[in-house]
Amino acid sequence: MQGFTLVEVMVALVIFGLGFTAVVMMTTGSAGSNATARAISGSAEKAAEQIELLTSLPYEDPLLQDDAVNIGLAFIRNPLPSVAAIAAGVYDSPNPVARPADYQVTSPDGSYTTYWNVAEDTPVPGTKTIMVIVTSTGLGPQKTVVLQHIIPERT
């Protein structure tokens, strides 16, 4: 009579358990990676849409004005934020005080917040640099995407 011993069965169960655990961990990790990719893709799509919208506006449109100019502080130029400032959540920080972004819009469902800054005469006179910052605020990991676009003054 041939059969399996108890030791052989126990070893087989341990090997099966380790394999099953590895598959479960891999599936869980994959789901997390998919959520991160979805958040980044959605943020990038929103940023590209905002850039398209802003570049289609007339050069002097109120949404393309540096807020320092809009509030009578023309002597304070609104520099574009550094990557470190974006990571810290400070999107517009000219000296001497930090201020929020020039403009902010939240999607109707609340899953994305779009900020943008306008720097006039940057990098050269007669141009505006627009930096669009989109943060996913919905379910899943929070991700931030930053896009820049330079528009020339149209005559």
C-alpha positions in Angstrom: 0.0 0.0 0.0 1.4 3.3 -1.0 0.4 6.7 0.4 1.8 9.9 1.8 3.2 10.2 5.3 2.0 12.9 7.6 5.4 14.7 7.2 5.1 14.8 3.5 1.6 16.2 3.7 2.7 18.9 6.2 5.6 19.9 4.0 3.3 20.1 0.9 0.8 22.3 2.9 3.6 24.6 4.0 4.9 25.0 0.4 1.3 25.6 -0.8 0.8 28.2 2.0 3.9 30.1 1.1 3.0 30.2 -2.6 -0.5 31.3 -1.8 0.8 34.0 0.5 3.1 35.3 -2.2 0.2 35.4 -4.7 -2.0 37.4 -2.3 0.8 39.8 -1.5 1.5 40.3 -5.2 -2.1 41.0 -5.9 -2.4 43.5 -3.1 0.7 45.3 -4.3 -0.6 45.4 -7.8 -3.9 46.9 -6.7 -2.0 49.7 -4.8 0.2 50.4 -7.8 -2.9 50.6 -10.0 -4.5 53.1 -7.6 -1.3 55.2 -7.7 -1.2 55.1 -11.5 -4.9 56.1 -11.7 -4.3 59.1 -9.5 -1.3 60.2 -11.5 -3.0 59.7 -14.8 -6.1 61.6 -13.7 -4.0 64.5 -12.3 -2.0 64.7 -15.5 -5.2 64.7 -17.6 -6.7 67.5 -15.5 -3.4 69.5 -15.7 -3.3 69.1 -19.5 -7.0 70.2 -19.8 -6.3 73.3 -17.7 -3.2 74.2 -19.8 -5.4 73.9 -22.9 -8.1 76.0 -21.4 -5.7 78.7 -20.2 -3.7 78.9 -23.5 -6.9 79.4 -25.5 -7.8 82.5 -23.5 -6.8 86.0 -24.6 -3.4 87.1 -23.3 -4.9 89.8 -21.0 -7.7 87.6 -19.6 -8.1 87.9 -15.8 -7.3 84.2 -15.4 -3.9 84.8 -16.9 -2.9 87.7 -14.6 -0.3 87.5 -11.8 -2.3 88.0 -8.6 0.4 90.4 -7.3 -0.5 92.7 -10.1 -4.3 92.1 -9.6 -4.1 93.2 -5.9 -1.9 96.3 -6.6 1.4 94.8 -5.6 3.1 95.1 -8.9 6.5 95.5 -7.2 6.2 91.9 -6.0 6.7 89.6 -9.0 5.1 86.3 -8.6 7.9 83.8 -9.1 7.1 80.3 -10.0 7.4 77.9 -7.0 10.2 75.5 -6.6 9.7 71.8 -6.5 10.4 71.9 -2.7 7.7 74.5 -2.3 5.2 72.4 -4.2 6.1 69.4 -2.0 5.6 71.5 1.1 2.2 72.7 -0.3 3.3 76.3 -0.7 2.6 77.0 -4.4 3.4 80.7 -4.5 6.0 82.1 -2.2 7.5 85.5 -3.1 9.4 87.2 -0.3 8.6 88.4 2.3 5.5 86.3 2.9 4.2 83.0 1.5 0.9 83.2 -0.3 -1.4 80.6 -1.9 -1.5 80.0 -5.6 -2.8 82.7 -7.9 -5.9 80.7 -8.7 -7.5 77.5 -7.4 -10.4 75.3 -8.7 -11.8 72.1 -7.2 -13.5 69.5 -9.5 -17.2 69.2 -9.0 -16.8 65.8 -7.4 -14.0 67.1 -5.1 -11.5 64.5 -6.3 -9.0 67.0 -7.9 -7.8 70.4 -6.9 -6.2 72.5 -9.6 -3.9 75.4 -8.8 -2.2 77.7 -11.2 0.3 80.5 -11.1 1.1 83.0 -13.7 4.5 84.7 -13.9 4.4 87.7 -16.2 7.5 88.6 -18.3 9.0 85.2 -17.5 11.3 83.9 -18.9 11.5 86.9 -21.2 9.5 90.2 -21.5 6.3 89.7 -23.5 5.7 86.2 -22.3 3.8 84.6 -19.4 4.7 81.3 -17.8 1.8 79.3 -16.5 2.4 76.6 -13.9 -0.5 74.2 -13.4 -0.5 72.1 -10.3 -3.1 69.3 -9.9 -3.5 67.3 -6.8 -5.7 64.3 -6.6 -7.8 64.5 -3.4 -10.2 61.7 -3.9 -9.9 58.1 -2.7 -6.5 56.5 -2.8 -3.1 58.0 -2.6 -2.7 61.8 -3.0 -0.6 62.6 -6.0 0.5 65.9 -7.5 1.3 66.7 -11.1 3.0 69.9 -12.3 3.0 71.2 -15.9 4.4 74.5 -17.2 3.6 76.3 -20.4 4.9 79.6 -21.8 2.6 81.8 -23.9 3.8 84.7 -26.0 2.0 88.0 -26.1 -0.3 88.0 -29.1 -0.5 91.1 -31.2 
